[in-house]
Amino acid sequence: ALRQQAKAMLASASADGRLADILGESREVLEADADADAIREEARAALVNASGDGRLLSALSGGAEIVFAEEGVTTLREEARASIISAHDDGRLAALLAKNSAPEVVSVAMTVKNVDYSSLMKNESLAASFTASVKKSIATELGNTVSEADIDISLRAGSVVVDAKVRPPPGTDLQEVHAKLSAPDSSLSTAVCAEISALDGIAEVA
């Protein structure tokens, strides 16, 4: 693309006379001498001179800007590559990737019986309170080591199936968290039922 733009600019400069003005010396040779080799050498020398003293750059400034921009991109790529290598070698890259990687999640599901899903979802306020109650119960079951903001709840039919995704703090034993929430002797189901039963209006969707 860069070569094509430069070629087009040279053609344009030739057509409107700018290139002829720059290469005045070679134009005189073209008119005075039919020796093709001499013409090529004179034209080449004129181009070199025009390039050296800035005339060619001035006439073809658009093309020069493109060349400089491309060189700048190449330089930036090299600097970025060097920075990545340096960050990898001193451990900063690994730390950054660990910091920005997707958090590990513990997923659990439970069923709340005797509540009609469709009726619950039609009452937005009650559904929000229902979700908040489940979050609170999970956080309490985990000893409040996980904030309610790190618990995502989705509801689906059958009576009401609760899908919970818990994001424990880094370094937490995920298997231990899952076992605590899903163990047969877990008090989570009792806590969830108690919280939900206390909600205003829950009897209307039972």
DRENMI-103637 format. One line per 8 residues: for each residue y, x, z of C-alpha. Coordinates in nm, 2 decimals. Example, Ala and Ser with C-alpha at 12.3 -4.5 7.8 and 13.67 -1.06 7.14 Angstrom:
// DRENMI-103637
-0.45,1.23,0.78 | -0.11,1.37,0.71
//
This chain:
// DRENMI-103637
0.00,0.00,0.00 | 0.24,0.29,0.08 | 0.17,0.46,-0.26 | 0.23,0.13,-0.44 | 0.56,0.07,-0.26 | 0.67,0.43,-0.34 | 0.57,0.38,-0.70 | 0.76,0.06,-0.73
1.07,0.21,-0.58 | 1.06,0.51,-0.82 | 1.02,0.26,-1.11 | 1.32,0.06,-0.98 | 1.53,0.38,-0.93 | 1.44,0.48,-1.28 | 1.53,0.15,-1.43 | 1.87,0.11,-1.27
1.98,0.47,-1.33 | 1.96,0.61,-0.98 | 1.68,0.84,-1.06 | 1.86,0.96,-1.38 | 2.17,1.04,-1.17 | 1.96,1.24,-0.92 | 1.78,1.43,-1.19 | 2.07,1.50,-1.41
1.95,1.85,-1.48 | 1.62,1.74,-1.61 | 1.78,1.47,-1.82 | 1.99,1.73,-1.99 | 1.67,1.93,-2.06 | 1.50,1.62,-2.21 | 1.79,1.58,-2.45 | 1.81,1.95,-2.55
1.46,2.08,-2.55 | 1.15,1.93,-2.71 | 0.92,2.18,-2.53 | 0.70,1.95,-2.31 | 0.60,2.23,-2.06 | 0.96,2.33,-2.01 | 1.06,1.97,-1.96 | 0.79,1.93,-1.69
0.89,2.24,-1.51 | 1.26,2.16,-1.51 | 1.19,1.80,-1.39 | 0.97,1.94,-1.12 | 1.24,2.18,-1.00 | 1.50,1.91,-1.01 | 1.28,1.69,-0.79 | 1.22,1.97,-0.55
1.59,2.04,-0.52 | 1.68,1.67,-0.48 | 1.42,1.64,-0.21 | 1.54,1.95,-0.03 | 1.91,1.86,-0.02 | 1.86,1.49,0.07 | 1.96,1.33,-0.25 | 1.61,1.19,-0.32
1.59,1.07,0.04 | 1.92,0.89,0.01 | 1.84,0.72,-0.32 | 1.50,0.61,-0.20 | 1.58,0.54,0.16 | 1.36,0.24,0.17 | 1.06,0.44,0.07 | 1.15,0.72,0.32
1.16,0.46,0.60 | 0.81,0.35,0.51 | 0.68,0.70,0.51 | 0.85,0.78,0.84 | 0.71,0.45,0.99 | 0.36,0.54,0.87 | 0.40,0.89,1.03 | 0.52,0.72,1.35
0.21,0.50,1.36 | -0.01,0.80,1.31 | 0.16,0.98,1.59 | 0.13,0.68,1.82 | -0.24,0.65,1.74 | -0.29,1.02,1.83 | -0.09,0.98,2.15 | -0.29,0.67,2.25
-0.62,0.84,2.17 | -0.52,1.14,2.39 | -0.41,0.91,2.67 | -0.74,0.72,2.66 | -0.94,1.04,2.67 | -0.73,1.17,2.96 | -0.77,0.84,3.15 | -1.14,0.85,3.10
-1.18,1.20,3.22 | -0.99,1.15,3.55 | -1.14,0.81,3.63 | -0.83,0.59,3.57 | -0.99,0.41,3.28 | -1.30,0.31,3.48 | -1.08,0.19,3.76 | -0.87,-0.01,3.53
-1.17,-0.17,3.35 | -1.32,-0.26,3.69 | -0.99,-0.41,3.80 | -0.95,-0.63,3.49 | -1.32,-0.72,3.43 | -1.42,-1.08,3.47 | -1.50,-1.15,3.84 | -1.86,-1.21,3.94
-1.94,-1.57,4.01 | -2.20,-1.75,4.22 | -2.30,-2.09,4.08 | -2.45,-2.37,4.28 | -2.51,-2.74,4.22 | -2.56,-3.03,4.45 | -2.59,-3.41,4.42 | -2.39,-3.66,4.62
-2.58,-3.98,4.63 | -2.45,-4.34,4.67 | -2.12,-4.26,4.49 | -2.07,-4.40,4.14 | -1.94,-4.13,3.91 | -1.75,-4.36,3.66 | -1.57,-4.55,3.94 | -1.48,-4.22,4.11
-1.33,-4.07,3.80 | -1.12,-4.38,3.73 | -0.95,-4.31,4.06 | -0.77,-3.98,4.00 | -0.64,-3.95,4.35 | -0.98,-4.01,4.51 | -1.15,-3.78,4.27 | -0.90,-3.50,4.36
-0.97,-3.56,4.73 | -1.34,-3.56,4.66 | -1.31,-3.22,4.49 | -1.09,-3.08,4.76 | -1.34,-3.19,5.03 | -1.62,-3.00,4.85 | -1.41,-2.69,4.82 | -1.32,-2.70,5.19
-1.69,-2.75,5.29 | -1.80,-2.45,5.07 | -1.53,-2.22,5.21 | -1.62,-2.32,5.57 | -1.99,-2.26,5.50 | -1.90,-1.91,5.39 | -1.70,-1.84,5.70 | -1.37,-1.87,5.50
-1.44,-1.53,5.34 | -1.37,-1.70,5.01 | -1.05,-1.90,4.96 | -1.05,-2.25,4.82 | -0.85,-2.12,4.53 | -1.15,-1.90,4.43 | -1.38,-2.21,4.41 | -1.40,-2.41,4.09
-1.55,-2.76,4.10 | -1.66,-2.98,3.81 | -1.82,-3.32,3.85 | -2.07,-3.50,3.63 | -2.27,-3.82,3.64 | -2.59,-3.88,3.82 | -2.49,-4.02,4.10 | -2.22,-3.74,4.13
-2.34,-3.40,4.05 | -2.12,-3.12,4.18 | -2.12,-2.79,4.00 | -1.94,-2.52,4.20 | -1.85,-2.17,4.09 | -1.75,-1.94,4.37 | -1.57,-1.61,4.31 | -1.64,-1.39,4.62
-1.43,-1.08,4.70 | -1.53,-0.76,4.53 | -1.82,-0.58,4.70 | -1.97,-0.90,4.83 | -2.35,-0.94,4.81 | -2.38,-1.23,4.55 | -2.74,-1.30,4.63 | -2.65,-1.35,5.00
-2.37,-1.59,4.91 | -2.60,-1.79,4.68 | -2.87,-1.80,4.95 | -2.63,-1.92,5.21 | -2.51,-2.21,4.99 | -2.85,-2.31,4.86 | -3.09,-2.25,5.15 | -3.29,-2.55,5.26
-3.15,-2.51,5.61 | -2.79,-2.48,5.49 | -2.54,-2.70,5.67 | -2.34,-2.73,5.35 | -2.49,-3.07,5.24 | -2.42,-3.22,5.58 | -2.06,-3.09,5.58 | -2.00,-3.22,5.23
-2.13,-3.57,5.32 | -1.92,-3.57,5.64 | -1.60,-3.48,5.45 | -1.66,-3.72,5.17 | -1.75,-4.01,5.40 | -1.42,-3.97,5.58 | -1.22,-4.01,5.25 | -1.00,-4.32,5.23
-1.13,-4.55,4.95 | -1.47,-4.38,4.91 | -1.65,-4.71,5.00 | -1.49,-4.87,4.70 | -1.68,-4.64,4.46 | -2.01,-4.64,4.65
//
